[in-house]
Amino acid sequence: MTVRGWRALVVILLTAVLGLGAALLVAVRALQVAEQRSCDLTTAFDDAYREAPPQTPAGRQIADQVAALRHTYDCRPGR
């Protein structure tokens, strides 16, 4: 391969790596936003269920699952 060919190959590989890095950053940021929204929603439901506990078995089961989900998401109190 000629010097010109090697240079072209290096430029193509660097472009691909930079593109992959940019795509990875966008994906990580989108995941952080989605996790924040899920945590906010789960926290709101859990706080509401703690203030006014459900009276039916199905409601208590949902409240327990929301509390477990909040723990799984590792949502901080008051978040």
N, C-alpha and C positions, 0 to 999 in steps of 0.2 A: 504494500500500500504506500502511496506517495505521502509526502508531508501534507499536501493539501487535503488528501483523504482523511488523514489522522486528525487534522484540525477540524474538519467538518464533523467527524465522529464525536470529538470532544464537545463541540458546540451543541450538537444534538443531544448528547447525554446530559450535559449541564442544564439545558433547557428542560428536559424531561424531569430531572431531579428537582429543579426549581418549581416546575408546575405541580409536581407531586407534593412538595412541601406546602405550597399555597393551598392546594386542595385539602390537605390534612389540617391546616390551621382553620380553614372555613368549617370543616366538619366538626372539629373539636369545639369551636365557638357555638355552633348550632346545637350540639349536644349539651353544652352548659346552659344555654337558654332554655332548652326543653326540660332539663332537670330542674331548673329554678321554677319554671311554671308548674311542673308536676308537684314539686315540694310546696309551693304556695297553695295550690288547690287542696292537697292532702292535709296541710296544716289547718286551712280554713274549715274543712269538714270535721277534722278531729277536734278542734277547739269547740265547734258548735255541738258536737256530740257530747263533749265533756260538760258543757254548760247546761244542756238539756238532754240527759241520757234518754235513749229510746226506750219505749215501754214494751214493744213486741219482741218476740224471740228473733224474728228476721232483722229487725232494727238493731238489736244488740249484736247480732252476728256481723252486720255491716259495720257497725261502730268498732268492733274488735278487729275486723280486717283493715279498716282505715288506720287504726292505731298501729297495727303491725306494719302496714305499708309506710307509715310515717317513720317508724323505727328503721325499716329497711332502707329508705331514702336518706336516713340520717339527717332529718330536718331538725334544725334547732328550734327551741321554743320561741314563740313570738316572731317567727320568721314569716 
